[in-house]
């Protein structure tokens, strides 16, 4: 355990339970923000790799066909 972690624990021990709950909520908020930032970074990197492939774009008909296929697959999955 680092010195900072030990100091935080000591300070937490001195707080009333309601404040400890606030700290826990804030820590969860920070963790979620980090997870979102990491996901955004992965998405950005993935899009850059996809863009580097220089694939031709999809037509509106192709996009609509993909949507319909996904919807049908979803319906089939729900039916089973």
C-alpha positions as CSV (number, residue, x, y, z in Angstrom):
1,X,0.0,0.0,0.0
2,X,1.3,3.4,-0.9
3,X,1.6,6.3,1.5
4,X,-1.2,8.1,-0.3
5,X,-3.5,5.1,0.0
6,X,-2.7,4.8,3.7
7,X,-3.5,8.5,4.2
8,X,-6.8,8.1,2.4
9,X,-7.8,5.2,4.5
10,X,-6.9,7.0,7.7
11,X,-9.0,10.0,6.6
12,X,-11.9,7.7,5.6
13,X,-11.9,6.2,9.1
14,X,-12.5,9.6,10.6
15,X,-15.5,10.4,8.4
16,X,-19.1,9.7,9.4
17,X,-20.8,6.9,7.5
18,X,-22.8,9.3,5.3
19,X,-19.6,11.0,4.1
20,X,-18.0,7.6,3.5
21,X,-20.9,6.8,1.2
22,X,-20.4,10.0,-0.7
23,X,-16.7,9.1,-1.1
24,X,-17.7,5.7,-2.4
25,X,-20.1,7.2,-4.9
26,X,-17.4,9.6,-6.1
27,X,-14.9,6.8,-6.5
28,X,-17.5,4.9,-8.6
29,X,-18.0,8.0,-10.7
30,X,-14.3,8.3,-11.3
31,X,-14.0,4.6,-12.2
32,X,-16.9,4.9,-14.6
33,X,-15.3,8.0,-16.2
34,X,-12.0,6.1,-16.7
35,X,-13.8,3.2,-18.3
36,X,-15.7,5.5,-20.7
37,X,-12.4,7.2,-21.6
38,X,-10.7,3.9,-22.3
39,X,-13.7,2.7,-24.4
40,X,-13.6,6.0,-26.4
41,X,-9.9,5.5,-27.0
42,X,-10.4,1.9,-28.2
43,X,-13.2,3.1,-30.5
44,X,-11.0,5.9,-31.9
45,X,-8.2,3.5,-32.5
46,X,-10.6,1.0,-34.1
47,X,-12.1,3.6,-36.4
48,X,-8.6,4.7,-37.4
49,X,-7.7,1.1,-38.3
50,X,-10.9,0.8,-40.2
51,X,-10.4,4.0,-42.1
52,X,-6.9,2.9,-43.0
53,X,-8.4,-0.1,-44.9
54,X,-9.9,2.4,-47.4
55,X,-13.0,0.2,-47.9
56,X,-15.7,1.5,-50.2
57,X,-18.7,2.9,-48.4
58,X,-22.1,1.1,-48.2
59,X,-25.0,2.3,-50.2
60,X,-28.3,3.2,-48.5
61,X,-29.7,-0.1,-49.8
62,X,-26.9,-2.1,-48.3
63,X,-27.3,-0.3,-44.9
64,X,-31.0,-1.0,-44.9
65,X,-30.4,-4.7,-45.8
66,X,-27.9,-5.0,-42.8
67,X,-30.5,-3.4,-40.5
68,X,-33.3,-5.7,-41.6
69,X,-31.0,-8.8,-41.3
70,X,-30.0,-7.7,-37.7
71,X,-33.7,-7.2,-36.8
72,X,-34.6,-10.6,-38.2
73,X,-31.8,-12.2,-36.3
74,X,-33.0,-10.5,-33.1
75,X,-36.6,-11.7,-33.7
76,X,-35.3,-15.2,-34.3
77,X,-33.3,-15.1,-31.1
78,X,-36.2,-13.8,-29.0
79,X,-38.5,-16.6,-30.5
80,X,-36.2,-19.4,-29.2
